[in-house]
Amino acid sequence: MANTPGPDALRTVSVPDAIAPLFLRAQDYVRRYFADRHEDPEHSRITISGERYILVRAASMSVEFFDLVRSLYTDRGPDEAASVARNLLYDLAHSLGRADAHAFAAKMGLTDPIERLSAGPIHFAFAGWAFVRIHPESQPVPSDDYYLSYDHPFSFEADAWNRASRRAGFPVCIMSAGYSSGWCSESFGLTLEAAEVECTARGDAQCRFIMAPPRRLEEHLERYLERNRTADRSHRSAGLASVPVPEYFQRKRMEEALRAANERLEQRVAERTTELERANRALQAEMIERELAEEERQKVQVKLLDAQKLESLGVLSGGVAHDFNNLLVGILGNAGLAIQELPEDSPMRQTICDIETSALRAAELTRQLLAYAGKGQFVIQPVRVAQLVEEMEHLLGTAVHKAARLAFDFANGVPIIDADPIQLRQVVMNLVTNAAEAIGVGSGTITVRTGCMEATREYLADAQLGLGLSEGPYVFVEIEDDGHGMHPATLARIFDPFFTTKFTGRGLGLAAVLGIVRSHKGAIKVTSAPGHGTRVRVLLPPASAQMAAQAPAAEAPEVASHGGTVLIVDDEDTVRRVACRILEAAGFTVRTASGGVEAMRALREAPGAVDLVLLDMTMPDMSGTQTLIELQRIRPGIRVVLSSGYAQEEASVPGARVAAFIQKPYRPADLVAAIQRALA
């Protein structure tokens, strides 16, 4: 311990030698601080270095305070009175400690936690609270491992009890524990609690304390109690947060007022309950009297169940696709790296290429799943429906048998819509293909129509996805065939994933169409009957004025690699490893983090060493959105490339600055290109 006598020795605190120099500097500052003291009783003022102080008798804040609270709580018993007094004193002292620590850190210009701590025990001594002796086994670190073991010789609280010749049945240095934990909490930026385990007022040899984060305090106390059987076991619970207590002179009156108010509230609740029961019976009678056609009520119920089923399947499909995309990152990434590393004449090269091709097909399946879930990747722009279908005429012709006829009927003056042309082409192609299969190899006609209609609430309620849409004008694309038509049982299942009346393995088909239309805030009306063909009408809302005036954005040019340091943040270990290998092979320096907290720590430890962050948007504990906001708060200029198994629209963060987005799964070349563009 650093207690060597001499003019420059520590005299107001006892600490381990390793941190003694910091406390020596603090002692010099605090000594000079308290030396500048002025008393002006004529104006009721005591100032120390310009700060106003007050003097309080020690006994009034210890033994006499407990006696006062006990007298106010005679009807509740001594245990509750002691509990109230302890909590009042602890929370008051904890707040004082935090405030003083903040003020002294500002005055001394300190930022290091240990330096901020150093002034506390010395201020404690000069203010007359107690001398502080910090034990060598203490570990004051800014983390969950914080641990402080210390004694308070000459504690003003224990001294007050001893001077009054009173023996306490519990540790009495409540304010000392609260003040010291408050000072250290402020200094280290942690939530800390302190408990006194031995006390001279209780008959122990010293006043000893243990301080730690609340969830760790109990284990430290139990460990100490195992070694010291006489130590106190009635310490303040570490697992409970401090509860603000009213001013103690008012508390008893407030409790009586609260009890009376509670009785009045219970009476009012009983009266209100009676009123609500009466109103409920009247409402039930009114509902029974209302006339609602049974057929319409059943239709609404069926539509609601269908909407709930589609929503549930959409959530499931989106989740499966997202997780599967994470797996495909590992497959595509490793396959791509293997292809780069294998020589051109390697017999394994074709095998790896086949693996990559299969993975790309699997990725296409996940894109269909995301489309069904309404979370596919969309590039919304103004689209003229008739022009889009007209451009597909040759492609649609390849899907129709030669004996069948493909006809087009485009109305004039159809408004522009906001849509992804690629996804809309998939909708038209899927519907025409289904119509062609309904006709088969025989003769028949498939008609593709476009137009605009006024959709009523009743019309939308009878359509798939129509519930909740606003009535009004809608642009439609309609595909009609004169094939065999569908039985009602088949019609009820056509949008189920992987449902087919043909051979299995046909993909998502109309399920993907439904997901795309849902994402475009549209609806689908299907009419069909056996022997009368099928008509599918897709309704889409007209474009807003702003979207109609927009032009597609130009594609970013390719940028040559110039290296840099990339921080990969992803909770999937496989994704981190593959992305790390890809970027290191491309000449980048790579660091990794398994979550948001670890990423924040990496950025704080080396703020200038990271050029770009590759951030996964779907992570447990701390989401990608939260992580992005915190990273840009720590370093406002940091470039971030978002990565997700969902589409870019699902991963957007309003107000955040994002350099690029890359959807999983990605090939090595795609990832490198995205990083290069973001760093350009």
N, C-alpha and C positions, 0 to 999 in steps of 0.2 A: 504494500500500500504506500501511496505517496504522501508521507507525513513528515518529511525531514525538516527539523527546526531550522530557522534562518529567516532573514528578512524577505526572501522571495518564496518562502514555502507556502503550501496550502494550509490555511489555518481555519477556514470556515467550512470545509468539506473534506471527506476522505474518499478517494477513488483509486482504482487500479493505476499503476504507473504508466500504462500505455496511453491513457487519455488525460493524464495529469497536466501536461502543458496547456491543453485547451481550457481546463478549469482554472489554471493559474491566470491566464489572460482574462477569463471571465471574472475572477476574484478581483483583479485590479480594476476592471471597469465598474463592477458593482460597488466596490469600496468607494471609488471616486463619486459614484452616483449618490450613495447615501451620505457622503460627506457634505454634499451641497444641500444642507437641511436648514430650513427657516421656520420658526414658530411665531405666529402672530395671533395670540389669543384674543386680542381686541376685535379681530375680524373672524374669529373661529377658524383659523386656517393653519394647517401644517403642510409645508411644501418641501418636496425632495426632488432636486433637479428639475424644478418647474412643475412636477406632478403633485396634485393634492392628495394627501393621505389622511386617514383617520386612525385614532387609537381606540382599541376595544379591549376591555378586561378579558383575560384568558378564561377565567372561570365562567363568565357569562356566556361564552360560546362552547362550553363543555359541560362540567358537572351541573352548573346552575340551569343551563338550558334543558338538560334531561329532566331535572326536577320540575321545571315549569311545564314541559309537555306532559309529564306524568300527571300533574295536577289537573290539566285540562282533559285528560282521558281516563279519569278514575272509573268511569262506567265501562271502559273497554279493556281494562287490565294493563298491567305493567309491560307485558310483551309487545302489545300493539303500540303503546306509547313510545317504547324504546325504538321500535321499527320506524315510526313516524319521524322521531328525532334524528335517527341515523340517516334516513333518506333525505331529509331536509338539509342537514349539515353536509352530507356527501355531495349532493347535486349542486348546492351553493358553492362549495369549495372547488368542485370540478370546473364550474363555469369561471370562477375567479382565476384558477390556474391557467385555463386556456387563454383568457383575456390578457393576463400578465405575460404569458409566453409570447403571444403575438406582438404585444407592445415592445418587449425587450428585443425580440428578433429584428423588429423594424429599427429600433434605436441603434442597435449594434451592427446592423447591416449583415445579418447572418442568414445563410441558406442551408448549410450542412446540418443534418439532424442532430449529430452529436454536439456541434458547436451551439446550436439552439438550446439543447438540453443543458449545457454547461452552466448557464446563468441561473437556472432554476433552483438547484440546491443552495447556491450561494445567496440568492435573493431570499430564500427560505430562512437562512440563518440570520441575515441582517434584519429581516422583518420580525424576528422573534418567534417564529413558528417552531423550528427544531434544527438541530445539526443533522446532516445527512452522511451516512456511511454506506457507500455502494460496494457490494461484495464482488470479489474477482470472478465468480461463476456467472455473473450477469452477462447478458448478450443483447445489448440495445441495438437492434438492427431494424431497418424500415421494412419489415415483412411479418408474416404470420409467426415467425420464430422469435419474435421479440420476447425477452425475458429479463426482468430486473428484480434482484434481491437486494434489499437495503434495510438499514436500521435508522431510527430517529432518536438518538440520544437527546435528552433535554426537551422532549416533546412538550409543548405548552398544554396539550390536553391531558396527558397522563400526569403531568406535574400538578395541574389544577385538582385532579382527583386525589392525588397523594397529599397535597397540602391541606385538603379538606378532611384528611384521614378517612377517606371513603374507599372501600374495596369494590370494584366493579365485577360483575359476573360475565363481562364480555369485553373485547378490546374497545377502547374509547377513543383512539386517535382517528376519528372519522374524517375530520376536515383535512388532516395531514394526508390521508389516503386519497381523498377526493382532489385536493390541490395538486399533488404530485402527479396523479394520473391525468389530470387536465393539462398540466404543463407538457408532459411527455406526449400526449395525444396530439397537441397542436404542433409540437416540434417535429414529430415523425410522420404526421399525416395519417395516423392510424387511430382506430377506436381501441382504447386501452382502459382497463379497470385495475384497481389496486385493492388488496385485502390485507388487513393487519392480522397476522397469525399469532403473534405474541405481544403482550403489553404489560408494562410495569404496574399499571393501575390494576391489573388483574392478578398481580403477584409474580409475573414472569421476570426473567433476568433482563430483558430488553424489549424495546418496541420494534418489532420486525415486520416487514411488509414484503409482499410479492405482487409484481405487476406484470400483466400479459394481456393479449387480445382476449375478449370475453369468452370465446369458445375454447381457448386453450388454458384459461386461468384455472378451471377446475382440476385439470390433470396435474398442473404444477402444484396446486395446493395439496392434492391427495398424495403426490410424491413427497412433499415436505412433511405432511402429517404422518406418513409411514415412518419417517426418520425421527420425528419429534412428536412423541405421543401426547405431550402436555400442551401442544399448540391448540389454538382455538378452532372449533369446527362449526361455529355459527356465523361464518363470514357472509357478507352480502353476496347473493347468488350471481355468478358470472353470466348466467344465461338470460337475465332479464334486463331490458332496456330501462333507463332512468325514466320515471314518470313525474312530470311537473306536479308539485303539491302546492295548494293555495297557502297564502301567508298564514302562519300557524295561529295567530290570534283570531283569524276569521274562520279557520277551518271548521271548528265545531258548529258555529252558527250556520255555515254553508251546508254542512252535512244534514242538519235538521231541516233546513229549507229544501234541500234536495230530496229528503225523505218525504216531506209533505207534497212536493211537486210530483214525485213518483206516484203517490197515492192518487193525486188528481188526474195524472196521466192515465193510470189504469182505469179509473172511472170513465174518463173520456173515451178510451179505447173500447170499453164495453158498450157505451152508448153508440159510438160510431159503428161498431160491429153489428149492432141491432139494425141501424139504419141501412148498412150495406146489405144485410140479409134481406131486408124488406125490398130494397131496390133490385136486388138480384132476382127475387121471386117475380117482381113486376116485369123485369127484362125477359126472364124465361117465358112468361105468359105472352109477352109481345112477340117473341121469336116463334112461339108455337102458332100464333095467329097469322103470322106472315105466310103468304102463299108463294111457294116456290115450286115450280114444275119439277117433278121427280126426274124426268129425263135430263133436264139442264143441270140439276144438282149432281147427277151421276157423271155427266160429262166433265164438269169442273173437278170433281174428285179424281177421275181418271187422269186428267191432264196434270193435276198437282202431283199425283203419284209418279207419273212419267217424268215430270220435271225433277222430282226428288231422286228418282232412280238414275236419271242421266247425270245429275250433279254428283251423286255418290260415285258412279262409274268414272266420271271425269276426274274426280279427286284421286281415285285409285290409279287410274291410267297415268295421270300426271306424275304421281309419286313413283310408280314403277319405272316410267320412262326416265325420270331424273336419276334414280339410283342406278339404272342400267347404263345410262350415259357415263356415269362415273367409272363403271367397270370397263366400258368401251374405251375410255381414255387410256387405261393401262394396256389394253390389247392393241389399239391403233398406234399408240406411242411407241411401245416396244417393237411392234412389227416395223414401223417406219424407221426406227433406229437400227434395227437389224438389217434392213434393206440398204441403208446408207453404209453400214460397216462391212457388209459382205462384198466380196469381189464379184465382178460381172459374170464370171464363169462358175460361180459356186453352185453346186447341185441343190443347195438348200434355198437358193434365192426364189425359185418358183413356188416352193412350199410357203415361204413367208409371204409372198405376194398373194397367194390364195387365202391365207389367214387375213391379210389386210382387206381383200375384197369381201370376204364374209363379214368382217367387222363393219365395213361400210354399208353392207346390206342390212345388218342389224341396226345400224344407226338410222337408216331410212325407216325401219319399223318403229323405232322410238320417236322419230319425227311424226309418224302417223298417230302414234299414241298421244303425243303432245297436241297434235291438231285436234284429235277427238276431245281431249281435256280442255280445249280452248286456250292452250298455252304454247301453241306453235310459234315459230319465228315468222313474223309478218313485217313487210315493208309497205306501209300504207301510202297510197298516192291517188290522185284523181284518175278515174277509169271510166271510159265510155264502154258500156256493156256490149252494145251491138258491134262496135269496132273490135273488141276483144274476141267475140265469138266468130266474127267474120275472118279474122286472122287465123283462127283455129280450123277453118273449114276443111283444109286438106288433111290435117291430123285427125279430125273427127271422122272423116271418110274412111280412114284405115281401120276404125273400130267397128264399122258396119259391114255386114255381109253384102255381097254383090247383088243379091236378089232384093235387098231392102233399099228403100229410098230415103235420103236425108234431105229434109226441106227446112228452109229458114224463113222466118217472118219477123222483120224488125220494124217496130213502130217508130214514128218520127217524134222528135222533140223530147226524147227520154233524158232526164237529168243525169249529170255525172254523179258517180258514187265514190265514197272513200273506201278503197279496198286494196288488198295485195293482189296484183294481177296473176302472180304465179299460183297462189292458193285458189283464186277464182277459176283459173283454167283447170285446176285439178277437180274442182266441183263439177264444172261442165263436162269434163272428160269422163268422170266416174258415172254421172247420170246418163250420159249418152251410151256408155259401155253397158250399163245395166239395161237400158232400153233395147239395145241391140241383142243382148242375151235373151230378153223376154220374147223377141220376135223369132230368134233362132235362125235357121238356114232358109226359112220360107220367105215369102214376099211380105212386105209391110212397109209402113211409113213412120219415120221418126221426125217430129217437128220440133225445131228449136225456136222459141219465141222470146222476144224482149219487149218490154213496155213499162208503163207506169200506171198505178192504180191507187185508189183511195181505200185503205184497209180500215174497216170498222173494228170496234172492240170485240164484237161477236166473231168476226172473221178471224182475228188474231187469236182469240181464245180457243178456236178449233184447230189451230196450226201448231206444229212442233215448235217449241221455244217462244211461242207467241204470248204466253202469260207475262204480264208486266210491261210489254211494249206499248208505246203510245200510238193511238190511232192517228191516221193521217196518210200522206202520200208515201208510197214505197215503189222503188224500181224492182222489176221482177225479171228473172230468167226462168223460162218454163221449158221442160222437155216432156213431150207427149209421144206415146207410142200406141199402136193398135194391136199389141201382142195379146198374150193370154190373160193378163190381169192377175190380181192377187186376191186370195181368200182373206177375210178379216183377221184370222189368226196369224197369217203370214204378215199382213200389213202392220200388225201391232208390234212385230219384232224386227222390222227391217233396219232399224237404227241400232240394234244391239251389236256390240263388238264381236266380230268374227262369225256373225250369223249369216248363213247362206243356204239356199235351196239347191245349190250345185255341189260339186265336190269340195272337200275341206281344203284349207290352206289358201283362201282367197284374200287374206289381209283384212283391213278394217273397213274398206269400201264406204258404205253410206254412213258408218259411224264417224269416219274422218270428215265426211261432208258436213255432218251435223256439228262437229266441233269447230270447223272453219266458219260456218254460218253463225254459230254462237259468238265467236270472237268478233265477227263483224256486226253484232247486235241486230241480227236478222232473224227470220223465221222460215219454216218450210211447210208447205201445204201439199199433202199427198192425197189424191183421190184415185181409187182403183176398185175394180170389181171383176170377178171371173168372167172371161169372154168379152170384156169391154175395154181392155187396155189399161194404161196407167198414165197419170199426169202428175208431174212433180213441179211445183212452183216455188222458187227460192225468192224470198222478199228481202230487199236490202234498203236501208234508209238512204235518201239522197245526200250528196256531199254538202258540207258546210261551205260558206263563201271563202273562208280562209284556205281550206284544203283545195278547193277548186282552182285557186290562184297559184298554188305551189307547183314547182317543177321538181323532178327527181334530182337528188343530190349526186354530184359527180363522184366517181369512185376514186379513193385515195391512191396515189401512185406508189409503186414499189420503192422501198428505201434500202440502201445497202447497209449491212450490219456494221456497227461501230463499237460494239461491246457495251459494257456497263454492268451495274449490279442490280439484280432483280430479287425482290423478296417475294417468295411464293407462300401464300396463306391459304391452306386448304385442310379440312379435317380428315380427308381421305389420304392415308399413307401411300397408297398405290399412285394416286394422282400426283402427290408431291414428288415421289421418286422419279416418275416418268418425266414430268415437266422439268425437273432439275437436270436430268440427263440430257433432255432435248436442248435446253438453253445452254448448258455447259458445252455441249458439242458445237453449238453455234458461236461460241466465243464469249458468252456472258459469264459473269461471276454471280453465283446463286446462293441465297440464304433462304431458309425455310422456317415456317411457323405453322403449328397445328391448330391455331385458333386466334381469335381477336386479341386476347390478353397477351399472348406470346408475341404477336406482331407489334403491338403497342410498345412492349418492352424492348424489342429489337430496334424499333425506330428511335426510342429515347436513348438507348445505349450508344447508337452510332447514327445520329441524325443526318450526317452528310454523306454516309457511306452507301445509301440506297438510292438508286436512280428511279426505280419503278417498282410498283407493287402489283403482282398478279393475284387478285382477290376472288376467292370463291364466295358466292352470295348466299349459299344455303349451308349454314354451320350451326351446330348446337351451342347452347350456352350464350354465346355472343354472336348475333347474326352478322351477315356480310354488310347490311345497311349500317348497323351500329358501328362496326369496325371501320367502314369507310369514313363515317363522320368523325370518329375519334382520330384516325390517322391523319386526316386533313386538318384537324384542329391542332395536332402535335406539330405537323409540318405542312403548312398551307399549300406549298408549291409542289407537293409530291404527285407524280403521275401515277394513275391507277388504271389498270386494265381489268375489267370485271369478267368473271368466268362463271357460267352456270349451265346446269343440265336443262334449264328452262330457256325460254326465248328472251331476247333483249328487253321486250316490253315488260316481262315479269320481273326482270332484274333491275329496272330503272330506279334511281334514287333522286327524287325531285330536289333541285337546288344544289346537288353535288356535282363536282367537276370530274368527269370521267374521260380518260384519253381514248379508250377503245373498249369493245366488247367482243368476246369470243365464246361461242356456244360449244359445250361439250356434246359429243366427243370431237376431238380435233386431231388432225395429223401433225407430225412434227413441223412440216413446212408452214402449215396454217398458223401454228403458235408462234413460230419465229417471225413470220411476216407481221403478225399483229403486234408483237413487241417492238419490232423495228419501226413500224409506222408510229407507234405511240411515243417512241424516243426521238423521232425525227423533229 
